[in-house]
Amino acid sequence: DLNKKLHQDNLKAEIYHQFRKRFVDKEIELICEYKTDKCRFDLVCFESQMGGEVVGIIEVRRVNAKKEPNYTGSQHRRYSSFGVKLFYISEFDKITELLDSLWDCFLELKKEQENVL
């Protein structure tokens, strides 16, 4: 359905826009449609200073009133195998909460890196 596809694309664009506005001078970046040999992630957040480690993977989901999203399927297992935080989002009003969570993950990763040094 075109409306559902547009919703996903617009949601990705708004996440990217709010991310860039909020973290303009921070050590954190966001890539849209990051591909590996096994997966294509909607958005990937990474730290840009100490080795470019991945902070989190963001999957944008369609809103489907008929069923709950499958958070245990093969895609979820594949994405979880990367060992980083996985975020799902399907609503515009959850973007601030998502960005807060990404920032918390970034701070936690940075603290772990500093403890190693």
C-alpha positions as CSV (number, residue, x, y, z in Angstrom):
1,D,0.0,0.0,0.0
2,L,1.5,3.3,-1.1
3,N,0.3,5.2,2.1
4,K,2.1,2.7,4.3
5,K,5.3,3.0,2.2
6,L,5.1,6.8,2.3
7,H,4.6,6.6,6.0
8,Q,7.8,4.6,6.5
9,D,9.9,6.8,4.2
10,N,8.6,10.0,5.8
11,L,9.3,8.6,9.2
12,K,12.9,7.7,8.2
13,A,13.3,11.2,6.9
14,E,12.0,12.8,10.0
15,I,14.2,10.6,12.3
16,Y,17.2,11.7,10.2
17,H,16.2,15.3,10.3
18,Q,15.6,15.4,14.1
19,F,18.8,13.4,14.7
20,R,20.9,15.9,12.7
21,K,19.3,18.9,14.4
22,R,19.8,17.5,17.9
23,F,23.3,16.0,17.5
24,V,24.8,18.5,15.1
25,D,28.1,19.0,17.1
26,K,28.2,15.6,18.8
27,E,30.4,12.5,18.2
28,I,27.5,10.5,16.9
29,E,26.3,9.9,13.3
30,L,23.4,8.3,11.5
31,I,23.4,6.4,8.2
32,C,20.3,5.7,6.1
33,E,20.0,2.2,4.5
34,Y,23.2,0.7,5.6
35,K,23.9,-2.7,3.8
36,T,26.0,-5.6,4.8
37,D,26.3,-8.9,3.0
38,K,23.4,-10.4,5.0
39,C,21.2,-7.4,5.9
40,R,19.9,-4.0,4.9
41,F,19.3,-1.8,7.9
42,D,16.9,1.2,7.7
43,L,19.1,3.4,9.9
44,V,22.4,2.8,11.7
45,C,23.7,5.0,14.4
46,F,27.4,5.0,15.1
47,E,30.0,6.9,17.1
48,S,32.3,8.9,14.9
49,Q,35.5,9.3,17.0
50,M,36.7,6.1,18.6
51,G,36.7,3.6,15.8
52,G,33.2,4.1,14.4
53,E,31.5,1.5,16.6
54,V,27.8,0.9,16.0
55,V,25.6,2.4,18.7
56,G,22.3,1.0,17.5
57,I,20.3,-0.3,14.6
58,I,16.9,1.3,13.8
59,E,14.2,-0.5,11.9
60,V,11.2,1.5,10.8
61,R,8.0,-0.5,10.8
62,R,4.6,0.0,9.1
63,V,1.7,0.5,11.3
64,N,-0.6,-2.4,10.8
65,A,-3.7,-2.4,13.0
66,K,-4.4,-6.0,12.2
67,K,-1.4,-7.6,13.8
68,E,1.5,-6.8,16.1
69,P,5.0,-6.6,14.5
70,N,7.0,-9.8,14.7
71,Y,10.0,-9.1,17.0
72,T,11.1,-12.7,17.1
73,G,11.2,-13.6,13.4
74,S,14.2,-14.4,11.3
75,Q,14.9,-10.8,10.5
76,H,15.0,-9.9,14.2
77,R,17.3,-12.9,14.9
78,R,19.6,-11.9,12.0
79,Y,19.8,-8.3,13.2
80,S,20.3,-9.3,16.8
81,S,23.3,-11.4,15.9
82,F,25.3,-8.2,15.4
83,G,25.3,-7.7,19.1
84,V,24.2,-4.1,19.2
85,K,21.0,-2.5,20.5
86,L,18.0,-2.9,18.1
87,F,15.3,-0.3,18.0
88,Y,11.9,-0.5,16.3
89,I,9.8,2.5,15.5
90,S,6.5,3.0,13.7
91,E,5.1,6.3,15.0
92,F,6.3,9.9,14.7
93,D,5.5,10.7,18.3
94,K,8.1,8.1,19.4
95,I,11.1,9.9,17.7
96,T,12.2,11.9,20.8
97,E,12.1,8.7,22.9
98,L,14.2,6.9,20.3
99,L,16.8,9.7,20.1
100,D,17.0,9.8,23.9
101,S,17.6,6.0,23.9
102,L,20.3,6.3,21.2
103,W,22.1,9.0,23.2
104,D,22.0,6.8,26.3
105,C,23.5,3.9,24.3
106,F,26.2,6.2,22.9
107,L,27.1,7.4,26.4
108,E,27.3,3.9,27.7
109,L,29.5,2.8,24.7
110,K,31.8,5.8,25.3
111,K,32.1,5.0,29.0
112,E,33.0,1.4,28.1
113,Q,35.6,2.6,25.6
114,E,37.2,5.0,28.2
115,N,37.4,2.1,30.7
116,V,39.4,0.1,28.2
117,L,41.9,2.8,27.6
